[in-house]
Amino acid sequence: EDGSDTHRGLTILEANRRLRKYGKNHITGNPTWWNVFRSFILIPMQAMIWIVVIVAFIVGNYVDGAILVVINLINSIIDWSEIPKKEKEPYRTISCFRDGDWGSIDVGILVPGDLIALRGGDRVPADCKIEQGSVQIDESWLTGSSPLVDVHPGEIARMMSIVGRGEAEAIVQSTGRNTFFGRSHRRDERMKESHVKQLEQRIALAFCLFAGLMAIAAFLFLFLQRKIPLQESASFAVLIIFASLPSSLRVLTNIMFKMGGHQMIRKRISAWSIGIERLAEIDMLLCDMTGTLTKNNPTIVDFLIFELDLVPCDLLKYAALANIQQPANHFLPMIMKAWTSLRDNEQGPPDDPAARIRALMSQFQVVNTHQFPMRQSLVKDLTTGFNLKVSSGNVSEISKLISDGEKKDFILKTLFQLEEAGIPAEAIALSQPIEIQQDTTDDQLEWTILGLLIYSDPIFPAAKKVIQNFQLENVSVKILTGTRSLPAKSFCRQLGMPHLNMVDGREYPSEEFSRNFRDADIVHSSWGGVKCHMIDTFQLENVKCGVTGDGMGDCSALALAHCGIAFYFATEGARSAADVILLEEGVDMIEIAWKMARCIMGRIRSCITHRMAIHSHLGLFLFISLFAFDPSTYQANFPRYFTFPMIYVILMRFVVDFFSLSTGWDRVKKIQDFDTCHMSHVMSWIIPHVIVSTVASLLWLYLCLTSRDTLKNFEVEEMKYGNVVNAVFLQISLSEILQNFSVRTQEKFFFQRNPHFSVAILAGICLLLGTVMGTFWAEGVLEGIEIGGLAHGNGMMVWWTWVYCIIAFVIEDLVKVTAFWMKKKFDCSQLN
């Protein structure tokens, strides 16, 4: 539906209509800051706080309302600042035919159907179909292949390629994200599939409902049952909501991802947050052999020469002729490297590779070249005037050219021996002389196989160990290679695993291939379609596949896979499609990245679990204490319900948030994925912590209210209400920080996994801050509530608070381990 005409192009009105329909010609773009910011302040948890702010202002509680406004804005600003920003694309123009005239327009407003002019030096602005003329374009930005590619009328020039020579008129077929390059660049769309973000949304909805119900019940109880004034009742409801909502959870998880990303960068690994999450989740790794497990640096290790008058240098000479003008492949550099190692002062070719080529071309002139199924050149021998065909390729293909039955049998026997030993080889063949006017097909010529070049692509020393390590962690590894069976067998031989199960990718899409590839260890002769078919099949079976790739042919597989992994030397298209980019070569980099990703996800789960536990604890404590205790019944001058000043809750949250940053460096259990982190599982993790900590705080409040009876034997004087408030504040502050040491070890005791030194240091600082605030806070009235540090009359309570918190922490840890043991024994829920 482009509706274009090469003689008139589009009208400006039609172009504007299509621009509204298809959008701007950009791969990615930053939404306006206001749209992003608005989306953050309207998410459930933030929206709940805005409702509370409105209520606070309505009842005249301006101080609490203002504090909540500031906190909500700070959270939204920090959250927005964590979004990865895309650099602004440079302004580029292209010559476009609109309204009957040629003119320069911004490439960003091109639409399908536009008629444009392509000239040498232009970057192709979109996927375009050539209408008139022809161009040679450089697609190395996309494919990694350096020679210029001819594009003729009716053929497609892809976005991001560069016009090297020629001029042409072209019709824009697709723009922006709809181009071949744009479909691979899908990181932004996959952000919404993050299991961490989905879990955050479920937590937000659950806690909003949880806090809202408690606040309504508390307000009605205070206002209707105890006849507390409206403003006081509303203030307490506001306090419960703020104490119960983990409003900074989203910010903290973003910071954790960012800290993890910086840690990975130091290990030469580049990954966005979605890449870290998806890498941690993989169940299977589909790994390229060449360039990932091997060094992609094949070397000729031996020669088999079948013609007595030839020496290895002659064989290399003809091999170079066959490959001399082919698209970039590893054979010509391999040949030149072998030539260098064989040279000697008398007979060897010059040292300079360019000089070697010139010396070779002084005897032969290349007439044309042919790529498939063999690399072949038609050359003219300048000394005789005859044409010769020189072919280089797979031994089985070359052997088809031989008509002499005895020679053919010998070649096939040699091929069989090579296949049995798993030794790859390249055959070199030379045709009989052809007269210049003669046009003869290959099967009409008499061919001579000059010899075989036996080569090897050395594997990385760590390859076998890495494969075994993945398998030990229940991540199966399947090796994919575009080469045929001989290089694959050579790889198995070098790996020390000669009995690996191999499947031929050329069998796709047969039913036999679909049956066999699931159990295969190596799929050779594979290509992009084979990879995509395997990924689709495994994903339908709920297997999360990680895929490595480096070429444009791998883009679809990298985009389709659960996690795409590319090395730094991959093409731009492959790197854009990948979730993780490894900045150093070596298969061990994949293992390092994978282990780091799992550790980062473990830290994020630890942070989420701890945040849910402490907010549930404080909200439940305030709610239950309202119904369980009437402080005025213990002492007449005490108020009729227990509460904190809002600033106390803010300080507790600030101290714990500061401490939570240390989780970004902590040593925690590696987690596989967040897909299993349903709310039921998460709640099962926090219930033991919430129950014990809430009961401990309620008991401590009771002891403080009845101090003249229960604590008189502990050298504690009768406590004033201000001392009670500060004693409970100190107990909750200490218990929330200590609780993290229990949460981080999950099913183990807190002492069975040592924390990182940064965790210990920040814990010490935060414990000291809580102790100082609870001990030395000045006596007075804050927000209508009497307060007073424990140093003002009850200094011994500081030490007893510490002792009580440590005892409660040990009990909490014991209950947690018991709960995990029971869940595992009775299979109540999954642990991961």
C-alpha positions in Angstrom: 0.0 0.0 0.0 2.7 2.5 -0.8 0.7 4.2 -3.5 3.8 5.9 -4.8 4.6 6.8 -8.4 8.3 7.1 -9.5 7.4 10.1 -11.6 5.6 12.2 -8.9 6.3 10.6 -5.5 4.0 11.6 -2.7 2.2 14.8 -2.0 3.0 16.6 1.3 -0.6 15.9 2.5 -0.3 12.2 1.8 3.2 12.1 3.4 1.9 13.8 6.6 -1.0 11.3 6.7 1.4 8.4 6.5 3.7 10.0 9.1 0.8 10.0 11.6 0.1 6.3 10.6 3.6 4.9 10.7 5.4 7.3 13.0 8.8 8.9 12.7 11.7 7.0 11.0 13.6 6.3 14.2 14.6 3.0 15.7 14.2 4.2 19.3 13.3 7.5 20.8 13.0 9.1 24.2 9.4 9.9 25.2 9.0 13.4 26.6 10.1 13.8 30.2 6.6 14.8 31.2 5.0 11.6 29.8 7.5 9.4 31.6 7.3 11.4 34.9 3.5 11.4 34.7 3.5 7.6 34.3 5.6 7.2 37.4 3.5 9.4 39.7 0.4 7.6 38.6 1.5 4.0 39.2 -0.6 2.3 42.0 1.7 2.9 44.9 2.4 6.5 44.0 -1.2 7.2 43.2 -2.2 5.8 46.6 0.2 8.3 48.3 -1.3 11.1 46.3 -4.8 10.1 47.6 -3.4 10.2 51.1 -1.8 13.6 50.4 -5.2 15.0 49.4 -6.9 13.5 52.5 -4.2 15.0 54.7 -4.7 18.5 53.2 -8.5 18.2 53.5 -8.4 17.5 57.2 -5.8 20.2 57.8 -2.7 18.0 58.4 -0.5 20.2 56.2 2.8 19.1 57.6 2.3 15.4 56.9 0.8 16.2 53.5 3.8 18.3 52.5 6.3 15.6 53.7 4.5 13.0 51.6 4.5 15.3 48.5 8.2 15.8 48.7 8.9 12.0 49.2 6.7 11.1 46.3 8.3 13.6 44.0 11.8 12.5 45.0 10.9 8.8 44.3 9.4 9.7 40.9 12.4 11.9 39.9 14.9 9.2 41.0 12.9 6.5 39.1 12.8 8.6 36.0 16.5 9.3 36.1 17.2 5.5 36.1 15.6 5.1 32.7 18.4 4.5 30.1 18.4 7.5 27.8 19.1 7.2 24.1 21.5 9.7 22.6 19.9 12.1 20.2 20.3 11.0 16.6 22.3 13.4 14.4 20.3 15.4 11.9 20.5 13.9 8.5 18.8 14.8 5.2 18.0 12.9 2.0 16.9 14.0 -1.4 13.2 13.2 -1.7 10.6 13.8 -4.5 7.5 15.3 -3.1 4.8 17.5 -4.7 6.4 17.1 -8.1 9.8 18.5 -7.0 13.1 17.2 -5.5 14.2 18.6 -2.2 16.1 17.8 0.9 14.1 16.6 3.9 15.0 15.2 7.4 15.3 11.4 7.2 13.2 11.2 10.4 10.0 12.2 8.5 10.4 9.7 5.6 7.4 7.5 5.2 6.7 4.3 3.2 6.1 5.2 -0.5 8.5 8.2 -0.6 10.7 8.4 -3.7 14.3 9.2 -2.7 17.6 9.5 -4.5 20.6 7.5 -3.3 24.1 8.7 -4.1 27.6 7.6 -3.2 28.4 8.3 0.4 24.7 8.3 1.6 23.6 6.1 4.5 20.4 4.3 3.4 17.8 5.9 5.6 15.2 3.1 5.5 14.5 -0.2 3.7 14.2 0.9 0.1 13.4 -0.9 -3.2 15.6 0.3 -6.1 13.4 1.6 -9.0 15.9 3.1 -11.4 19.7 2.8 -11.6 21.9 0.6 -9.5 24.2 1.1 -6.6 27.0 -0.7 -4.7 26.4 -0.7 -1.0 28.5 -1.5 2.0 26.6 -3.8 4.3 29.5 -4.4 6.7 27.6 -2.4 9.3 25.0 -5.1 9.2 26.5 -8.3 7.9 30.2 -8.0 8.7 31.0 -8.7 5.0 33.3 -6.0 3.7 33.0 -6.1 -0.1 30.4 -3.9 -1.8 27.2 -5.5 -2.8 25.5 -4.7 -6.1 21.8 -3.7 -5.7 19.8 -3.6 -8.9 16.2 -2.5 -9.7 13.7 -4.5 -7.8 16.1 -5.4 -5.0 16.2 -4.1 -1.4 18.8 -1.7 0.1 18.6 -2.1 3.8 18.6 0.7 6.4 22.0 1.5 7.9 24.0 0.3 4.9 26.2 2.9 3.1 26.1 3.6 -0.7 29.7 3.1 -2.0 29.2 3.8 -5.7 26.5 4.6 -8.2 23.2 6.5 -8.2 19.7 5.2 -8.0 16.1 6.2 -7.3 14.4 4.1 -4.7 10.9 3.7 -3.1 10.8 3.6 0.7 9.3 0.2 1.8 9.5 0.4 5.6 10.7 2.9 8.2 11.9 2.9 11.8 11.1 -0.1 13.8 9.4 -1.8 10.9 12.7 -2.1 9.0 14.9 -5.2 9.0 17.3 -3.5 11.4 14.5 -2.0 13.5 12.8 -5.4 14.1 16.1 -6.6 15.6 16.4 -3.6 17.9 13.6 -4.5 20.3 15.1 -3.9 23.7 12.5 -1.3 24.7 9.5 -3.6 23.9 11.0 -6.4 26.0 11.3 -4.1 29.0 7.6 -4.6 29.7 8.2 -8.4 29.9 10.4 -8.0 32.9 9.4 -10.5 35.7 10.9 -8.1 38.3 8.6 -5.3 37.1 5.6 -7.6 37.0 6.4 -8.7 40.6 6.7 -5.0 41.6 3.3 -4.3 40.1 1.7 -7.2 42.0 3.4 -6.1 45.2 2.2 -2.6 44.7 -1.4 -3.6 44.2 -1.4 -6.1 47.1 0.1 -3.5 49.5 -2.2 -0.7 48.4 -5.1 -3.0 49.1 -3.5 -4.1 52.4 -2.7 -0.6 53.5 -6.0 0.9 52.4 -8.1 -1.6 54.3 -6.1 -1.2 57.5 -6.3 2.6 57.2 -10.1 2.6 56.7 -10.6 0.2 59.6 -8.3 2.2 61.9 -10.0 5.5 60.9 -13.4 4.1 61.6 -12.3 2.6 64.9 -10.7 5.8 66.2 -13.4 8.2 64.9 -16.5 6.1 65.7 -15.5 3.9 68.6 -13.0 5.9 70.6 -14.4 9.3 69.6 -11.0 10.6 68.5 -11.2 13.9 66.6 -11.4 13.7 62.8 -8.0 15.2 62.2 -6.2 12.9 64.6 -8.0 9.8 63.2 -7.1 10.8 59.6 -3.5 11.4 60.6 -3.2 7.9 62.0 -4.8 6.4 58.9 -2.3 8.4 56.8 0.6 7.1 59.0 -0.5 3.5 58.5 -0.7 3.9 54.8 2.8 5.5 54.6 4.3 2.9 57.0 2.8 0.0 55.0 3.6 1.0 51.4 7.1 0.1 50.1 7.1 3.3 48.0 10.8 3.2 47.4 10.9 -0.5 46.2 10.9 0.5 42.5 13.7 3.0 43.0 15.8 0.5 44.9 15.4 -2.3 42.3 16.4 0.1 39.6 19.5 1.1 41.6 20.3 -2.6 42.2 20.1 -3.2 38.4 22.3 -0.2 37.8 24.9 -1.2 40.4 24.9 -4.7 38.8 25.4 -3.2 35.4 28.4 -1.3 36.6 29.8 -4.4 38.2 29.4 -6.3 34.9 31.0 -3.4 33.0 34.1 -3.8 35.2 34.2 -7.5 34.0 33.9 -6.3 30.4 30.2 -7.2 30.0 27.6 -4.8 28.8 23.9 -5.5 29.7 20.7 -3.5 30.3 18.5 -4.5 33.2 16.3 -6.7 31.1 19.5 -8.4 29.7 20.7 -9.2 33.3 17.3 -10.6 34.2 16.9 -12.7 31.1 20.5 -14.0 31.2 19.9 -15.2 34.8 16.8 -17.1 33.6 18.1 -19.3 30.8 17.6 -23.0 31.0 19.4 -23.8 27.8 22.3 -22.2 25.8 22.4 -22.5 22.1 26.0 -21.7 21.5 27.8 -20.8 18.2 30.9 -22.9 17.7 32.9 -20.6 15.5 34.1 -17.5 17.3 32.5 -18.5 20.6 33.9 -22.0 21.5 36.6 -21.7 18.9 39.0 -18.8 18.2 37.7 -18.3 14.7 41.3 -18.4 13.6 41.6 -21.5 11.4 45.2 -22.5 10.7 46.5 -24.9 8.0 48.3 -27.7 9.8 49.1 -30.1 7.0 49.1 -30.7 3.3 48.1 -33.7 1.1 49.5 -33.2 -2.4 48.3 -35.5 -5.1 50.5 -34.1 -8.0 54.2 -35.0 -7.8 55.5 -31.8 -9.3 53.8 -29.5 -6.8 55.1 -28.1 -3.5 53.0 -26.7 -0.7 53.5 -23.1 -1.9 52.0 -24.1 -5.3 49.0 -25.6 -3.6 48.5 -22.4 -1.6 48.9 -20.3 -4.7 46.0 -22.0 -6.5 43.9 -21.9 -3.3 44.5 -18.1 -3.1 43.4 -17.7 -6.7 40.1 -19.6 -6.0 39.4 -17.3 -3.0 41.0 -14.0 -4.2 37.8 -12.0 -4.9 35.3 -13.8 -2.7 33.4 -12.1 0.0 35.2 -12.0 3.3 35.8 -15.5 4.6 38.5 -17.1 6.8 40.2 -19.1 4.0 42.2 -16.3 2.3 43.7 -15.1 5.6 44.4 -18.7 6.5 46.1 -19.3 3.2 48.2 -16.2 3.5 49.2 -17.1 7.1 50.3 -20.6 5.9 52.2 -19.0 3.0 54.2 -16.8 5.4 55.1 -19.8 7.5 56.4 -21.8 4.5 58.4 -19.1 2.8 62.2 -19.3 2.6 64.7 -16.8 1.2 65.3 -18.5 -2.2 61.8 -19.8 -3.2 59.3 -18.1 -0.9 57.0 -15.3 -2.0 57.6 -11.7 -0.7 56.8 -10.8 2.9 54.1 -8.2 2.2 50.7 -9.9 1.6 49.8 -7.2 -1.0 53.1 -7.9 -2.8 52.3 -11.6 -2.8 48.9 -10.9 -4.5 50.6 -8.7 -7.1 53.2 -11.4 -7.8 50.4 -13.9 -8.2 48.4 -11.6 -10.5 51.5 -11.0 -12.7 51.0 -14.5 -14.1 47.2 -14.8 -13.8 44.3 -12.4 -14.5 41.0 -13.1 -12.7 38.1 -13.1 -15.3 35.2 -13.8 -12.9 34.4 -15.6 -9.7 31.8 -18.0 -8.5 30.7 -18.6 -4.9 28.3 -21.6 -4.5 28.7 -24.5 -4.0 32.4 -24.0 -4.3 34.7 -20.9 -4.3 35.8 -20.8 -7.9 37.7 -18.4 -10.1 38.0 -18.3 -13.9 41.5 -17.0 -14.5 43.5 -16.2 -17.6 47.1 -17.5 -17.7 49.0 -14.5 -19.2 51.9 -16.7 -20.3 49.8 -19.1 -22.4 46.6 -17.1 -23.1 44.4 -20.0 -22.0 41.7 -19.8 -19.4 41.7 -22.0 -16.3 39.1 -22.7 -13.6 40.4 -23.0 -10.1 38.1 -24.4 -7.4 38.4 -24.5 -3.7 35.8 -26.2 -1.4 34.5 -29.1 0.5 36.2 -32.4 -0.5 32.9 -34.2 -1.2 31.9 -31.3 -3.6 35.2 -31.2 -5.3 35.3 -35.0 -5.8 32.1 -34.8 -7.9 34.2 -33.0 -10.6 36.5 -36.0 -11.0 35.6 -38.3 -14.0 38.5 -40.8 -13.5 37.0 -43.6 -11.4 40.2 -44.8 -9.9 41.2 -41.2 -8.8 37.7 -40.6 -7.5 37.8 -43.8 -5.4 41.1 -42.8 -3.9 39.7 -39.3 -3.1 36.6 -40.7 -1.5 38.6 -43.2 0.5 40.8 -40.3 1.8 37.6 -38.4 2.5 36.2 -41.3 4.5 39.4 -41.5 6.6 39.3 -37.8 7.3 35.7 -38.0 8.3 36.3 -40.9 10.7 39.2 -39.0 12.3 37.1 -35.7 12.4 39.7 -33.8 10.4 38.4 -30.9 8.2 40.1 -30.3 4.9 39.8 -28.0 1.9 40.3 -29.5 -1.6 41.9 -27.5 -4.4 41.1 -28.5 -8.0 42.4 -27.2 -11.4 40.6 -27.6 -14.7 42.0 -28.3 -18.2 42.9 -25.2 -20.2 39.9 -23.5 -21.9 40.1 -21.5 -25.0 39.1 -17.9 -24.5 36.0 -18.2 -26.7 35.0 -21.5 -25.1 32.0 -21.4 -22.7 32.1 -24.8 -20.9 30.4 -26.0 -17.8 32.2 -27.7 -14.9 31.0 -31.2 -15.7 32.3 -30.9 -19.3 35.8 -30.2 -18.2 38.5 -32.5 -17.1 39.6 -31.7 -13.6 42.6 -32.5 -11.5 42.6 -32.4 -7.7 45.9 -30.9 -6.8 45.7 -31.6 -3.1 44.1 -31.0 0.3 44.7 -28.3 2.8 44.1 -29.7 6.3 43.2 -27.1 8.8 42.1 -26.7 12.4 40.3 -24.0 14.3 41.7 -24.2 17.8 39.2 -24.1 20.7 39.4 -21.9 23.7 41.0 -23.9 26.6 38.1 -23.2 28.9 35.4 -24.5 26.5 35.1 -28.0 27.9 35.0 -26.8 31.5 32.5 -24.0 30.8 30.1 -26.6 29.1 30.4 -28.9 32.0 29.8 -26.1 34.5 26.6 -25.1 32.7 25.4 -28.7 32.7 26.1 -29.0 36.5 23.8 -26.0 37.0 21.1 -27.8 35.0 21.6 -25.5 31.9 21.9 -27.7 28.9 24.2 -26.6 26.1 23.6 -27.2 22.4 26.4 -26.3 19.9 25.4 -24.8 16.6 27.7 -24.3 13.6 27.2 -23.3 10.0 30.1 -25.6 9.0 29.6 -29.2 7.9 30.3 -32.3 9.8 34.1 -32.5 9.5 34.8 -29.2 11.4 32.1 -30.2 14.0 33.8 -33.6 14.5 37.2 -31.8 14.7 35.7 -29.6 17.4 34.5 -32.7 19.3 37.9 -34.3 19.0 39.7 -31.2 20.4 37.1 -30.9 23.1 37.8 -34.4 24.3 34.1 -35.3 23.8 34.1 -37.5 20.6 30.8 -39.2 21.3 28.6 -36.1 21.2 25.3 -36.6 19.3 25.3 -34.6 16.0 22.4 -33.6 13.8 22.6 -32.2 10.3 20.8 -28.8 10.0 20.3 -29.5 6.2 17.6 -31.9 7.2 15.4 -29.0 8.4 12.4 -28.7 8.0 11.9 -32.5 7.9 10.0 -34.4 10.6 13.2 -36.4 11.3 15.1 -33.2 12.2 12.2 -32.0 14.4 12.4 -35.4 16.3 16.2 -35.5 16.6 17.4 -32.0 17.4 16.0 -32.0 21.0 18.5 -34.7 22.0 21.4 -33.4 19.8 24.6 -31.9 21.3 25.7 -30.4 18.1 23.7 -29.2 15.1 26.0 -28.6 12.1 25.2 -27.0 8.8 22.8 -24.8 10.6 21.6 -21.3 9.6 19.3 -18.6 10.9 16.0 -20.5 10.1 17.2 -23.6 11.9 18.1 -21.6 15.0 14.7 -19.8 15.0 12.8 -23.1 14.6 14.7 -24.6 17.5 14.1 -21.5 19.7 10.4 -21.5 18.8 10.1 -25.2 19.6 11.9 -24.9 23.0 10.0 -21.8 24.0 6.6 -23.6 23.4 7.9 -26.2 25.8 8.7 -23.4 28.4 12.4 -23.7 27.9 14.2 -20.3 28.2 16.9 -20.3 25.5 20.0 -18.1 25.5 21.6 -17.8 22.0 25.0 -16.5 20.9 25.5 -15.0 17.5 27.7 -12.5 15.6 26.3 -12.0 12.1 23.2 -10.4 10.5 21.9 -13.9 9.9 21.8 -14.4 13.6 19.7 -11.3 14.3 16.3 -13.0 14.1 17.5 -15.8 16.4 19.0 -13.2 18.9 15.8 -11.2 18.9 13.5 -14.3 19.2 15.6 -15.9 22.0 14.8 -15.4 25.7 18.3 -13.9 25.9 20.5 -12.9 23.0 24.3 -12.8 23.6 26.8 -11.2 21.2 30.5 -10.5 21.4 32.0 -7.1 20.7 33.2 -8.1 17.2 29.6 -9.0 16.1 27.9 -6.8 13.5 25.9 -3.8 14.5 22.7 -5.6 13.7 23.6 -8.6 16.0 24.7 -6.3 18.8 21.4 -4.3 18.6 19.3 -7.5 18.7 21.3 -8.9 21.7 20.4 -8.4 25.3 24.0 -8.9 26.5 27.2 -7.8 24.8 30.6 -9.4 25.8 33.4 -7.0 25.4 36.2 -9.7 25.5 36.3 -12.9 23.5 36.3 -16.3 25.1 33.5 -18.7 26.0 34.4 -18.2 29.7 33.0 -14.7 29.4 29.5 -16.2 28.9 29.8 -18.2 32.1 31.1 -15.1 34.0 28.2 -13.0 32.7 25.7 -15.7 33.6 27.0 -16.2 37.1 27.0 -12.5 37.7 23.5 -12.1 36.4 22.2 -14.8 38.8 24.0 -13.1 41.7 22.5 -9.8 40.8 19.0 -11.3 40.7 19.6 -12.9 44.0 20.4 -9.5 45.5 17.3 -8.0 44.0 15.2 -10.8 45.4 16.8 -10.3 48.8 16.1 -6.6 48.7 12.4 -7.1 47.6 11.9 -9.7 50.3 13.4 -7.5 53.0 11.3 -4.4 51.9 8.1 -6.4 52.0 8.9 -7.8 55.4 9.7 -4.5 57.1 6.7 -2.6 55.6 4.3 -5.4 56.5 5.9 -5.5 60.0 5.5 -1.8 60.7 2.0 -1.5 59.2 0.7 -4.5 61.1 2.3 -3.3 64.3 0.6 0.0 64.2 -2.7 -1.5 63.2 -2.7 -4.3 65.8 -1.4 -2.1 68.6 -4.4 0.2 68.0 -6.8 -2.6 68.9 -4.6 -4.4 71.4 -3.4 -1.5 73.6 -5.0 1.6 75.2 -1.9 3.3 76.8 -4.2 5.4 79.0 -5.2 2.3 80.9 -1.6 1.8 82.0 -1.0 5.4 83.0 -3.6 8.1 83.1 -1.4 10.7 81.4 -0.8 8.5 78.4 -2.8 9.0 75.1 -5.6 6.6 74.2 -3.7 4.9 71.3 0.0 4.4 70.4 1.4 6.2 67.4 4.6 7.7 66.0 5.3 11.2 64.6 5.5 11.0 60.8 9.1 12.1 61.0 10.0 9.0 63.0 8.6 6.7 60.3 10.4 8.7 57.6 13.7 8.4 59.5 13.2 4.7 59.9 12.6 4.3 56.1 15.6 6.5 55.3 18.0 4.5 57.5 16.8 1.2 56.0 16.8 2.5 52.4 20.4 3.7 53.0 21.3 0.3 54.4 19.6 -1.5 51.5 22.1 0.0 49.1 24.7 -2.4 50.5 22.7 -5.3 49.1 24.1 -4.4 45.7 27.5 -5.8 46.8 26.3 -8.6 49.0 27.1 -12.3 48.8 23.7 -14.0 48.3 22.3 -17.2 46.9 22.2 -17.1 43.1 18.7 -17.1 41.7 17.6 -18.6 38.4 14.6 -16.4 37.6 11.8 -14.3 38.8 9.2 -16.1 36.8 8.6 -18.3 39.8 8.4 -15.3 42.2 4.6 -15.3 42.4 3.0 -13.4 45.2 2.2 -16.7 47.0 5.8 -17.7 47.0 7.0 -14.3 48.0 4.5 -14.1 50.9 5.7 -17.5 52.0 9.3 -16.2 52.3 8.3 -13.1 54.4 5.5 -14.6 56.7 8.0 -16.1 59.2 9.9 -12.7 59.4 6.7 -10.7 59.7 5.0 -12.8 62.3 8.1 -12.9 64.6 9.0 -9.3 64.2 5.5 -8.0 64.7 5.0 -10.1 67.8 8.4 -9.0 69.2 7.5 -5.3 68.6 4.0 -5.7 70.2 5.6 -7.5 73.2 8.2 -4.7 73.5 5.5 -2.1 73.5 3.7 -4.0 76.3 6.9 -4.2 78.3 7.5 -0.5 77.9 3.9 0.5 78.9 4.1 -1.8 82.0 7.7 -0.9 82.8 7.1 -0.2 86.5 5.9 -3.8 87.0 7.7 -5.9 84.3 11.1 -4.1 84.1 11.6 -3.0 87.7 14.1 -5.9 88.2 16.2 -4.7 85.3 17.2 -1.3 86.8 14.6 0.4 84.6 12.7 3.3 86.0 9.0 3.9 85.3 9.0 5.2 81.7 7.4 8.4 80.5 5.4 8.2 77.3 8.1 10.0 75.4 10.5 7.3 76.5 8.1 4.6 75.4 7.8 6.1 71.9 11.6 6.3 71.5 12.1 2.8 73.0 9.7 1.3 70.4 11.3 3.4 67.7 14.8 2.1 68.6 13.5 -1.5 68.8 11.9 -1.4 65.3 14.9 0.4 63.8 17.4 -2.2 65.1 15.2 -5.2 64.3 14.6 -4.0 60.7 18.4 -3.8 60.0 19.2 -7.1 61.8 16.3 -8.7 59.9 18.2 -8.3 56.6 20.9 -10.6 57.8 18.3 -13.3 58.2 16.5 -12.6 54.9 19.7 -12.6 52.8 20.5 -16.3 53.6 17.0 -17.6 52.8 16.8 -21.2 54.0 20.1 -21.1 55.9 21.0 -19.7 59.2 22.3 -16.1 59.2 25.9 -17.2 60.1 26.1 -19.8 57.2 26.9 -17.1 54.5 29.2 -14.3 55.3 28.1 -10.8 54.2 30.2 -8.6 52.1 32.3 -6.2 54.1 30.2 -3.2 52.7 27.1 -4.8 54.2 28.7 -5.1 57.6 30.0 -1.5 57.5 26.7 0.1 56.4 24.9 -2.1 59.0 27.2 -0.7 61.7 26.6 2.9 60.6 22.8 2.4 60.4 22.6 0.7 63.8 24.6 3.5 65.3 22.3 6.1 63.7 19.2 4.4 65.1 20.7 4.1 68.5 21.8 7.7 68.6 18.4 9.0 67.5 16.5 6.7 69.9 18.8 7.6 72.8 19.5 11.3 72.5 16.4 12.8 70.8 15.4 15.9 72.8 12.4 15.8 75.0 9.3 17.7 73.8 6.2 17.4 71.7 6.3 16.6 67.9 3.2 16.6 65.8 1.2 16.5 69.0 3.0 13.4 70.3 5.2 13.4 73.4 8.7 12.2 72.6 12.0 11.9 74.5 15.3 10.0 74.1 16.1 7.2 76.4 19.1 9.1 77.8 16.6 11.4 79.5 15.8 9.2 82.5 16.1 5.6 81.2 19.6 5.1 79.9 19.7 1.3 80.8 16.8 0.8 78.3 19.2 1.3 75.4 21.2 -1.8 76.5 18.1 -3.8 77.2 16.7 -2.9 73.8 19.8 -4.2 72.1 19.7 -7.4 74.1 16.0 -7.8 73.3 16.5 -7.2 69.6 19.3 -9.7 69.4 17.3 -12.4 71.1 14.3 -11.7 68.9 16.6 -11.8 65.8 17.9 -15.3 66.7 14.4 -16.6 67.3 13.3 -15.1 64.0 16.1 -16.8 62.1 15.4 -20.1 63.8 11.7 -19.8 62.8 12.6 -18.9 59.3 14.9 -22.0 58.8 12.2 -24.2 60.3 9.6 -22.8 58.0 11.8 -23.3 54.9 12.5 -26.9 56.1 8.8 -27.6 56.4 8.0 -26.1 53.0 10.6 -28.3 51.4 9.6 -31.4 53.3 5.9 -31.1 52.6 6.4 -29.4 49.2 4.3 -26.4 50.2 5.8 -24.1 47.6 8.9 -23.7 45.5 12.0 -22.2 47.0 13.2 -20.5 43.9 
